[in-house]
Amino acid sequence: MTKNLKTITKPLVVDLTHGGVTIARELRKISDDVLAWDIYGTLKGSDHEMLLEMGILEVDGPLADSTIIAPVHCPVKADITHHEITGLLLDPWKEARGIPVVEVTGVKGKTSTVWILRKIMENLNPLVLSSRGSYAGSELLRRDISITPASMIETVQLAGDRDYGSAIFEVSLGGTGLADVGVLTNIAEDYSIRRGTSRASSAKRQIFRSRMVCCELQAFKRYYRSFGDKTNTFSVDSGASVHATDVSYGLESTVASIIVEDLKTIDGDHINTEFGIETFAPAEHHLSNVLAAISAALTLNLDVKDIQRGVNGFRGIPGRTSIRRLDGTCIIEEVNPGLNVKAVEYTLKMAEDLPDPAVIIGGRYGVTCEDIDEDRLSEILREYTHLNPIFTDELGYSIMRKTQNNGPYFKSPDDALGAALEHETVILIYRSEYRDLSRR
């Protein structure tokens, strides 16, 4: 069927944990017959009462004549995904505002890419949704917010009539079709979803519903070649529409030349150019995030000087990758709730090139829906035993046992950090929300 709001009859919104309540409420404004299914049984009593008061009927399963609206990761087959319905619901907003919209998805690097873009697009006073919060320009709208597609609706509502000239949305598992430019940062790990019946690469294919897409080169070659007409690629290595050369990595600042070859813009132009950048990107995976943001900005036909200024102003994100100094020691923090094996491997490679490094690895369980592959992580760590890693917290203890490494182990990450301060450089690799770590 043609997917538009007029053709949706008896909408059944599945999964009230990941934004379904917001979607159901919005649909109730245009439909008298909205159903909701709390498939995971996580809804609070007050939310049940709110749905009842709004005239939204809760059901325990799909009905024969309903239009099923479900997340792409849900085991229930959807007629329309949460991403698609979000795009349909926000389409009038975009048409009224007439502003450029960017959506960023991928396995790793989403938040960093959004924040680099935020710096580049500073003159356009962007409305931003990220795992670090929702912002209208420099104003924080909400700190604790998910990156489910429905949070785009919430961010727009929180912004109200505030003045903003663009929008940058971080979105999990794909795109809504609303974006002028969609960004796919990478498929660093093609993890399984829908109880093992699908994979992340399939879900993230939704980003290609965007008008134009910027995709990491290896992901494009492996999964998305059929979308070549609307895609620009980026890579640290050559062969992409946007790639880097003459790279000089540094802890505080990395310098590189950016080569742009036949990049397609949303205006129908093609860009071929070369320019230099200086930015915070201490390792290859950080530079890839910078290139993702640069690709999106060029696809929007933004000025190269604004791009250079923006990436130069990016100094990392507390709660992702950042650097601080304590008692003469340089501390590199890689703190991420979605920490995965590939990110750890990148960081360990970086550590080998640093002066007198100490590596702390650990974290907690239950901070995201995605599990970390501990067996694979243990295999990687066995290749880096010469770094003598320090383990901490729940994840660190489990990995220490799997690698049959005798420590050292500290229950508290603060104690682990204290023990490592005798080194010139400390790399803290920790699976957590940064605000949770900072409270400990």
One Martini backbone bead per residue (centre of mass of N, CA, C, O) as a GRO file, in nm:
protein
  440
    1MET     BB    1   0.101   0.032   0.013
    2THR     BB    2   0.056   0.356   0.050
    3LYS     BB    3   0.257   0.568   0.256
    4ASN     BB    4   0.008   0.739   0.433
    5LEU     BB    5  -0.206   0.884   0.650
    6LYS     BB    6  -0.475   0.828   0.479
    7THR     BB    7  -0.423   0.495   0.466
    8ILE     BB    8  -0.459   0.473   0.774
    9THR     BB    9  -0.606   0.206   0.955
   10LYS     BB   10  -0.618   0.125   1.257
   11PRO     BB   11  -0.376   0.197   1.440
   12LEU     BB   12  -0.096  -0.011   1.559
   13VAL     BB   13   0.107   0.039   1.833
   14VAL     BB   14   0.424  -0.094   1.880
   15ASP     BB   15   0.601  -0.040   2.138
   16LEU     BB   16   0.614   0.154   2.443
   17THR     BB   17   0.930   0.190   2.495
   18HIS     BB   18   1.024   0.309   2.183
   19GLY     BB   19   0.800   0.567   2.131
   20GLY     BB   20   0.495   0.476   2.110
   21VAL     BB   21   0.344   0.692   2.273
   22THR     BB   22   0.405   0.933   2.091
   23ILE     BB   23   0.278   0.815   1.834
   24ALA     BB   24  -0.008   0.766   1.942
   25ARG     BB   25  -0.069   1.061   2.016
   26GLU     BB   26  -0.039   1.174   1.727
   27LEU     BB   27  -0.254   0.991   1.590
   28ARG     BB   28  -0.498   1.089   1.767
   29LYS     BB   29  -0.519   1.371   1.618
   30ILE     BB   30  -0.615   1.202   1.327
   31SER     BB   31  -0.751   0.959   1.499
   32ASP     BB   32  -1.017   0.759   1.649
   33ASP     BB   33  -0.848   0.461   1.598
   34VAL     BB   34  -0.628   0.380   1.845
   35LEU     BB   35  -0.369   0.146   1.904
   36ALA     BB   36  -0.202  -0.048   2.175
   37TRP     BB   37   0.118  -0.238   2.234
   38ASP     BB   38   0.272  -0.383   2.523
   39ILE     BB   39   0.498  -0.614   2.446
   40TYR     BB   40   0.709  -0.572   2.713
   41GLY     BB   41   0.572  -0.467   2.981
   42THR     BB   42   0.681  -0.138   3.066
   43LEU     BB   43   0.447   0.025   3.139
   44LYS     BB   44   0.318   0.260   3.319
   45GLY     BB   45   0.039   0.347   3.487
   46SER     BB   46   0.020   0.647   3.391
   47ASP     BB   47   0.027   0.573   3.087
   48HIS     BB   48  -0.226   0.408   3.076
   49GLU     BB   49  -0.412   0.639   3.164
   50MET     BB   50  -0.344   0.834   2.934
   51LEU     BB   51  -0.444   0.657   2.702
   52LEU     BB   52  -0.734   0.634   2.803
   53GLU     BB   53  -0.800   0.943   2.806
   54MET     BB   54  -0.734   0.958   2.480
   55GLY     BB   55  -0.865   0.691   2.342
   56ILE     BB   56  -0.654   0.453   2.375
   57LEU     BB   57  -0.639   0.121   2.287
   58GLU     BB   58  -0.553  -0.166   2.448
   59VAL     BB   59  -0.364  -0.451   2.339
   60ASP     BB   60  -0.240  -0.813   2.296
   61GLY     BB   61  -0.250  -0.777   1.974
   62PRO     BB   62  -0.313  -0.829   1.661
   63LEU     BB   63  -0.532  -0.711   1.415
   64ALA     BB   64  -0.669  -0.778   1.112
   65ASP     BB   65  -0.752  -0.448   1.048
   66SER     BB   66  -0.470  -0.343   1.112
   67THR     BB   67  -0.205  -0.107   1.134
   68ILE     BB   68   0.123  -0.188   1.169
   69ILE     BB   69   0.335  -0.018   1.414
   70ALA     BB   70   0.688  -0.082   1.411
   71PRO     BB   71   0.982  -0.159   1.489
   72VAL     BB   72   1.253  -0.293   1.323
   73HIS     BB   73   1.335  -0.480   1.591
   74CYS     BB   74   1.072  -0.616   1.590
   75PRO     BB   75   0.905  -0.932   1.574
   76VAL     BB   76   0.690  -0.770   1.436
   77LYS     BB   77   0.524  -0.722   1.155
   78ALA     BB   78   0.532  -0.438   0.952
   79ASP     BB   79   0.372  -0.189   0.769
   80ILE     BB   80   0.503   0.031   0.963
   81THR     BB   81   0.748   0.207   1.079
   82HIS     BB   82   0.865   0.427   1.306
   83HIS     BB   83   1.022   0.585   1.098
   84GLU     BB   84   0.799   0.636   0.889
   85ILE     BB   85   0.587   0.773   1.075
   86THR     BB   86   0.766   1.006   1.157
   87GLY     BB   87   0.798   1.129   0.877
   88LEU     BB   88   0.494   1.180   0.831
   89LEU     BB   89   0.441   1.357   1.091
   90LEU     BB   90   0.688   1.574   1.008
   91ASP     BB   91   0.634   1.692   0.726
   92PRO     BB   92   0.481   1.959   0.794
   93TRP     BB   93   0.713   2.085   0.950
   94LYS     BB   94   0.920   2.096   0.721
   95GLU     BB   95   0.753   2.259   0.520
   96ALA     BB   96   0.718   2.508   0.708
   97ARG     BB   97   1.029   2.562   0.765
   98GLY     BB   98   1.246   2.506   0.530
   99ILE     BB   99   1.482   2.308   0.629
  100PRO     BB  100   1.763   2.149   0.681
  101VAL     BB  101   1.805   1.786   0.703
  102VAL     BB  102   1.972   1.563   0.934
  103GLU     BB  103   2.062   1.214   0.945
  104VAL     BB  104   2.208   0.988   1.196
  105THR     BB  105   2.364   0.674   1.149
  106GLY     BB  106   2.482   0.369   1.304
  107VAL     BB  107   2.704   0.200   1.508
  108LYS     BB  108   2.929   0.424   1.504
  109GLY     BB  109   2.967   0.782   1.564
  110LYS     BB  110   2.703   0.950   1.584
  111THR     BB  111   2.747   1.167   1.802
  112SER     BB  112   3.005   1.292   1.691
  113THR     BB  113   2.891   1.374   1.416
  114VAL     BB  114   2.674   1.565   1.523
  115TRP     BB  115   2.878   1.759   1.678
  116ILE     BB  116   3.034   1.843   1.432
  117LEU     BB  117   2.795   1.953   1.270
  118ARG     BB  118   2.713   2.164   1.476
  119LYS     BB  119   2.967   2.332   1.431
  120ILE     BB  120   2.943   2.379   1.123
  121MET     BB  121   2.616   2.480   1.166
  122GLU     BB  122   2.607   2.729   1.359
  123ASN     BB  123   2.480   2.953   1.163
  124LEU     BB  124   2.198   2.763   1.162
  125ASN     BB  125   2.089   2.697   1.434
  126PRO     BB  126   2.046   2.403   1.544
  127LEU     BB  127   1.848   2.132   1.572
  128VAL     BB  128   1.900   1.877   1.833
  129LEU     BB  129   1.953   1.519   1.831
  130SER     BB  130   2.091   1.326   2.103
  131SER     BB  131   2.247   1.134   2.350
  132ARG     BB  132   2.309   1.437   2.485
  133GLY     BB  133   2.050   1.571   2.366
  134SER     BB  134   1.838   1.853   2.334
  135TYR     BB  135   1.861   2.129   2.091
  136ALA     BB  136   1.841   2.495   2.055
  137GLY     BB  137   2.115   2.548   1.977
  138SER     BB  138   2.235   2.628   2.302
  139GLU     BB  139   1.967   2.510   2.409
  140LEU     BB  140   1.846   2.311   2.647
  141LEU     BB  141   1.571   2.085   2.646
  142ARG     BB  142   1.696   1.778   2.690
  143ARG     BB  143   1.886   1.529   2.831
  144ASP     BB  144   1.691   1.275   2.864
  145ILE     BB  145   1.720   1.101   2.554
  146SER     BB  146   1.644   0.929   2.295
  147ILE     BB  147   1.707   0.774   1.949
  148THR     BB  148   1.442   0.743   1.865
  149PRO     BB  149   1.232   0.856   1.628
  150ALA     BB  150   1.021   0.988   1.830
  151SER     BB  151   1.230   1.206   1.941
  152MET     BB  152   1.188   1.402   1.711
  153ILE     BB  153   0.908   1.492   1.793
  154GLU     BB  154   0.985   1.592   2.075
  155THR     BB  155   1.193   1.803   1.986
  156VAL     BB  156   1.001   1.979   1.821
  157GLN     BB  157   0.810   2.038   2.059
  158LEU     BB  158   1.022   2.168   2.251
  159ALA     BB  159   1.097   2.405   2.052
  160GLY     BB  160   0.872   2.520   1.897
  161ASP     BB  161   0.918   2.874   1.818
  162ARG     BB  162   1.197   2.861   1.782
  163ASP     BB  163   1.502   2.967   1.642
  164TYR     BB  164   1.578   2.771   1.349
  165GLY     BB  165   1.786   2.658   1.045
  166SER     BB  166   1.808   2.352   1.142
  167ALA     BB  167   1.859   1.980   1.141
  168ILE     BB  168   1.988   1.727   1.382
  169PHE     BB  169   1.957   1.367   1.378
  170GLU     BB  170   1.976   1.105   1.595
  171VAL     BB  171   1.939   0.759   1.475
  172SER     BB  172   1.822   0.455   1.518
  173LEU     BB  173   1.810   0.220   1.271
  174GLY     BB  174   1.788   0.474   1.070
  175GLY     BB  175   1.539   0.638   0.865
  176THR     BB  176   1.248   0.856   0.778
  177GLY     BB  177   1.266   1.044   0.498
  178LEU     BB  178   1.326   1.359   0.586
  179ALA     BB  179   1.605   1.387   0.471
  180ASP     BB  180   1.841   1.543   0.281
  181VAL     BB  181   2.067   1.409   0.476
  182GLY     BB  182   2.217   1.102   0.514
  183VAL     BB  183   2.401   0.918   0.771
  184LEU     BB  184   2.649   0.650   0.750
  185THR     BB  185   2.910   0.571   0.945
  186ASN     BB  186   2.866   0.245   0.996
  187ILE     BB  187   2.942  -0.129   1.012
  188ALA     BB  188   3.121  -0.246   1.255
  189GLU     BB  189   2.859  -0.419   1.350
  190ASP     BB  190   2.639  -0.690   1.248
  191TYR     BB  191   2.395  -0.711   1.434
  192SER     BB  192   2.133  -0.858   1.579
  193ILE     BB  193   1.775  -0.872   1.520
  194ARG     BB  194   1.473  -0.991   1.577
  195ARG     BB  195   1.568  -1.256   1.712
  196GLY     BB  196   1.778  -1.318   1.457
  197THR     BB  197   1.614  -1.226   1.170
  198SER     BB  198   1.813  -0.978   1.169
  199ARG     BB  199   2.002  -0.678   1.079
  200ALA     BB  200   2.151  -0.378   1.095
  201SER     BB  201   2.195  -0.335   0.787
  202SER     BB  202   1.892  -0.357   0.720
  203ALA     BB  203   1.776  -0.129   0.897
  204LYS     BB  204   1.977   0.104   0.784
  205ARG     BB  205   1.849   0.124   0.497
  206GLN     BB  206   1.648   0.358   0.565
  207ILE     BB  207   1.844   0.602   0.503
  208PHE     BB  208   1.780   0.575   0.179
  209ARG     BB  209   1.520   0.771   0.204
  210SER     BB  210   1.684   0.988   0.154
  211ARG     BB  211   1.782   1.216  -0.069
  212MET     BB  212   2.070   1.188   0.059
  213VAL     BB  213   2.393   1.004   0.102
  214CYS     BB  214   2.636   0.928   0.359
  215CYS     BB  215   2.887   0.666   0.323
  216GLU     BB  216   3.076   0.436   0.422
  217LEU     BB  217   3.262   0.263   0.208
  218GLN     BB  218   3.248  -0.035   0.316
  219ALA     BB  219   2.944  -0.040   0.359
  220PHE     BB  220   2.866   0.018   0.068
  221LYS     BB  221   3.008  -0.224  -0.070
  222ARG     BB  222   2.862  -0.453   0.106
  223TYR     BB  223   2.532  -0.331   0.119
  224TYR     BB  224   2.474  -0.040  -0.091
  225ARG     BB  225   2.523  -0.027  -0.411
  226SER     BB  226   2.222   0.036  -0.522
  227PHE     BB  227   2.266   0.360  -0.406
  228GLY     BB  228   2.468   0.533  -0.589
  229ASP     BB  229   2.302   0.786  -0.701
  230LYS     BB  230   2.263   0.900  -0.373
  231THR     BB  231   2.582   0.858  -0.306
  232ASN     BB  232   2.828   0.937  -0.069
  233THR     BB  233   3.164   0.882   0.019
  234PHE     BB  234   3.376   0.775   0.302
  235SER     BB  235   3.738   0.789   0.392
  236VAL     BB  236   4.053   0.760   0.501
  237ASP     BB  237   4.084   0.631   0.244
  238SER     BB  238   4.091   0.577  -0.064
  239GLY     BB  239   3.794   0.587  -0.303
  240ALA     BB  240   3.634   0.828  -0.210
  241SER     BB  241   3.468   1.121  -0.220
  242VAL     BB  242   3.587   1.134   0.083
  243HIS     BB  243   3.929   1.194   0.177
  244ALA     BB  244   4.243   1.127   0.326
  245THR     BB  245   4.562   1.303   0.357
  246ASP     BB  246   4.833   1.371   0.521
  247VAL     BB  247   4.831   1.239   0.810
  248SER     BB  248   4.854   1.389   1.150
  249TYR     BB  249   4.859   1.256   1.447
  250GLY     BB  250   4.705   1.374   1.761
  251LEU     BB  251   4.589   1.423   2.069
  252GLU     BB  252   4.497   1.731   2.025
  253SER     BB  253   4.590   1.726   1.703
  254THR     BB  254   4.477   1.692   1.362
  255VAL     BB  255   4.621   1.666   1.036
  256ALA     BB  256   4.469   1.727   0.702
  257SER     BB  257   4.379   1.626   0.380
  258ILE     BB  258   4.102   1.697   0.165
  259ILE     BB  259   3.942   1.486  -0.071
  260VAL     BB  260   3.730   1.580  -0.350
  261GLU     BB  261   3.525   1.350  -0.559
  262ASP     BB  262   3.243   1.382  -0.715
  263LEU     BB  263   3.038   1.534  -0.538
  264LYS     BB  264   2.706   1.530  -0.446
  265THR     BB  265   2.441   1.753  -0.438
  266ILE     BB  266   2.122   1.876  -0.364
  267ASP     BB  267   2.161   2.083  -0.626
  268GLY     BB  268   2.335   1.908  -0.860
  269ASP     BB  269   2.617   1.923  -0.795
  270HIS     BB  270   2.983   1.910  -0.836
  271ILE     BB  271   3.267   1.822  -0.629
  272ASN     BB  272   3.613   1.949  -0.668
  273THR     BB  273   3.855   1.926  -0.403
  274GLU     BB  274   4.095   2.090  -0.168
  275PHE     BB  275   4.164   2.068   0.194
  276GLY     BB  276   4.238   2.174   0.512
  277ILE     BB  277   4.273   2.032   0.849
  278GLU     BB  278   4.190   2.085   1.204
  279THR     BB  279   4.154   1.837   1.472
  280PHE     BB  280   3.981   1.608   1.671
  281ALA     BB  281   4.177   1.294   1.597
  282PRO     BB  282   4.365   1.046   1.742
  283ALA     BB  283   4.218   0.848   1.536
  284GLU     BB  284   4.077   0.689   1.273
  285HIS     BB  285   3.777   0.678   1.385
  286HIS     BB  286   3.763   0.984   1.433
  287LEU     BB  287   3.816   1.078   1.141
  288SER     BB  288   3.565   0.943   1.020
  289ASN     BB  289   3.363   1.132   1.161
  290VAL     BB  290   3.462   1.389   1.026
  291LEU     BB  291   3.405   1.293   0.732
  292ALA     BB  292   3.103   1.260   0.766
  293ALA     BB  293   3.046   1.560   0.823
  294ILE     BB  294   3.176   1.679   0.571
  295SER     BB  295   2.998   1.532   0.365
  296ALA     BB  296   2.730   1.655   0.454
  297ALA     BB  297   2.808   1.954   0.415
  298LEU     BB  298   2.872   1.930   0.111
  299THR     BB  299   2.594   1.819   0.024
  300LEU     BB  300   2.466   2.101   0.130
  301ASN     BB  301   2.666   2.330   0.024
  302LEU     BB  302   2.876   2.421   0.213
  303ASP     BB  303   3.123   2.604   0.327
  304VAL     BB  304   3.454   2.542   0.370
  305LYS     BB  305   3.511   2.748   0.598
  306ASP     BB  306   3.296   2.632   0.790
  307ILE     BB  307   3.420   2.353   0.807
  308GLN     BB  308   3.696   2.431   0.920
  309ARG     BB  309   3.591   2.578   1.169
  310GLY     BB  310   3.426   2.345   1.293
  311VAL     BB  311   3.651   2.123   1.324
  312ASN     BB  312   3.839   2.306   1.493
  313GLY     BB  313   3.613   2.339   1.733
  314PHE     BB  314   3.650   2.041   1.783
  315ARG     BB  315   3.718   1.865   2.120
  316GLY     BB  316   3.513   1.674   2.186
  317ILE     BB  317   3.327   1.440   2.413
  318PRO     BB  318   3.190   1.411   2.695
  319GLY     BB  319   3.117   1.060   2.682
  320ARG     BB  320   3.332   0.972   2.472
  321THR     BB  321   3.581   1.155   2.340
  322SER     BB  322   3.848   1.259   2.562
  323ILE     BB  323   4.072   1.508   2.713
  324ARG     BB  324   4.279   1.499   3.008
  325ARG     BB  325   4.453   1.643   3.293
  326LEU     BB  326   4.653   1.470   3.561
  327ASP     BB  327   4.931   1.508   3.717
  328GLY     BB  328   5.074   1.487   3.413
  329THR     BB  329   4.844   1.316   3.291
  330CYS     BB  330   4.710   1.165   3.008
  331ILE     BB  331   4.352   1.139   2.956
  332ILE     BB  332   4.171   0.896   2.777
  333GLU     BB  333   3.821   0.894   2.703
  334GLU     BB  334   3.618   0.591   2.641
  335VAL     BB  335   3.283   0.663   2.675
  336ASN     BB  336   3.024   0.407   2.619
  337PRO     BB  337   2.719   0.244   2.598
  338GLY     BB  338   2.807   0.118   2.289
  339LEU     BB  339   3.037  -0.056   2.334
  340ASN     BB  340   3.268  -0.224   2.117
  341VAL     BB  341   3.503  -0.416   1.975
  342LYS     BB  342   3.603  -0.223   1.753
  343ALA     BB  343   3.657   0.019   1.938
  344VAL     BB  344   3.869  -0.122   2.113
  345GLU     BB  345   4.068  -0.189   1.887
  346TYR     BB  346   4.129   0.097   1.801
  347THR     BB  347   4.235   0.191   2.082
  348LEU     BB  348   4.469  -0.012   2.112
  349LYS     BB  349   4.623   0.084   1.866
  350MET     BB  350   4.665   0.369   1.972
  351ALA     BB  351   4.822   0.296   2.236
  352GLU     BB  352   5.090   0.189   2.101
  353ASP     BB  353   5.167   0.511   2.012
  354LEU     BB  354   5.197   0.583   2.307
  355PRO     BB  355   5.323   0.716   2.589
  356ASP     BB  356   5.323   0.523   2.842
  357PRO     BB  357   5.080   0.311   2.858
  358ALA     BB  358   4.749   0.283   3.008
  359VAL     BB  359   4.490   0.030   3.038
  360ILE     BB  360   4.140   0.065   3.087
  361ILE     BB  361   3.885  -0.193   3.143
  362GLY     BB  362   3.515  -0.161   3.133
  363GLY     BB  363   3.195  -0.186   3.310
  364ARG     BB  364   2.849  -0.225   3.233
  365TYR     BB  365   2.540  -0.351   3.247
  366GLY     BB  366   2.239  -0.238   3.091
  367VAL     BB  367   2.284   0.038   2.898
  368THR     BB  368   2.186  -0.141   2.657
  369CYS     BB  369   2.046  -0.353   2.413
  370GLU     BB  370   2.340  -0.412   2.351
  371ASP     BB  371   2.566  -0.644   2.333
  372ILE     BB  372   2.879  -0.769   2.419
  373ASP     BB  373   3.146  -0.949   2.279
  374GLU     BB  374   3.338  -1.118   2.497
  375ASP     BB  375   3.493  -1.327   2.333
  376ARG     BB  376   3.609  -1.132   2.124
  377LEU     BB  377   3.739  -0.935   2.324
  378SER     BB  378   3.932  -1.145   2.447
  379GLU     BB  379   4.090  -1.201   2.188
  380ILE     BB  380   4.198  -0.916   2.151
  381LEU     BB  381   4.345  -0.888   2.429
  382ARG     BB  382   4.555  -1.117   2.376
  383GLU     BB  383   4.708  -0.923   2.161
  384TYR     BB  384   4.750  -0.697   2.428
  385THR     BB  385   4.927  -0.791   2.683
  386HIS     BB  386   5.164  -0.573   2.667
  387LEU     BB  387   4.964  -0.348   2.807
  388ASN     BB  388   4.857  -0.430   3.079
  389PRO     BB  389   4.567  -0.443   3.174
  390ILE     BB  390   4.306  -0.281   3.346
  391PHE     BB  391   4.042  -0.377   3.559
  392THR     BB  392   3.675  -0.295   3.572
  393ASP     BB  393   3.412  -0.394   3.695
  394GLU     BB  394   3.196  -0.608   3.554
  395LEU     BB  395   3.325  -0.635   3.273
  396GLY     BB  396   3.620  -0.657   3.364
  397TYR     BB  397   3.591  -0.920   3.527
  398SER     BB  398   3.494  -1.101   3.296
  399ILE     BB  399   3.736  -1.055   3.105
  400MET     BB  400   3.959  -1.149   3.293
  401ARG     BB  401   3.858  -1.444   3.305
  402LYS     BB  402   3.854  -1.507   2.994
  403THR     BB  403   4.175  -1.429   2.965
  404GLN     BB  404   4.341  -1.519   3.216
  405ASN     BB  405   4.388  -1.261   3.382
  406ASN     BB  406   4.556  -1.126   3.686
  407GLY     BB  407   4.554  -0.832   3.614
  408PRO     BB  408   4.451  -0.576   3.747
  409TYR     BB  409   4.179  -0.516   3.992
  410PHE     BB  410   3.891  -0.281   4.007
  411LYS     BB  411   3.586  -0.194   4.104
  412SER     BB  412   3.677   0.099   4.075
  413PRO     BB  413   3.755   0.338   3.838
  414ASP     BB  414   3.903   0.533   4.028
  415ASP     BB  415   4.113   0.328   4.131
  416ALA     BB  416   4.228   0.258   3.855
  417LEU     BB  417   4.321   0.542   3.788
  418GLY     BB  418   4.512   0.582   4.029
  419ALA     BB  419   4.705   0.340   3.942
  420ALA     BB  420   4.775   0.482   3.643
  421LEU     BB  421   4.921   0.772   3.707
  422GLU     BB  422   5.227   0.677   3.658
  423HIS     BB  423   5.161   0.732   3.379
  424GLU     BB  424   5.160   0.929   3.091
  425THR     BB  425   4.924   0.740   2.974
  426VAL     BB  426   4.557   0.713   2.974
  427ILE     BB  427   4.316   0.455   2.892
  428LEU     BB  428   3.960   0.475   2.907
  429ILE     BB  429   3.755   0.183   2.876
  430TYR     BB  430   3.396   0.244   2.897
  431ARG     BB  431   3.078   0.102   2.982
  432SER     BB  432   2.881   0.397   2.974
  433GLU     BB  433   2.744   0.652   3.115
  434TYR     BB  434   2.898   0.936   3.197
  435ARG     BB  435   2.713   1.033   3.431
  436ASP     BB  436   2.749   0.767   3.590
  437LEU     BB  437   3.053   0.780   3.627
  438SER     BB  438   3.065   1.073   3.763
  439ARG     BB  439   2.908   0.967   4.034
  440ARG     BB  440   3.142   0.755   4.149
   0.00000   0.00000   0.00000
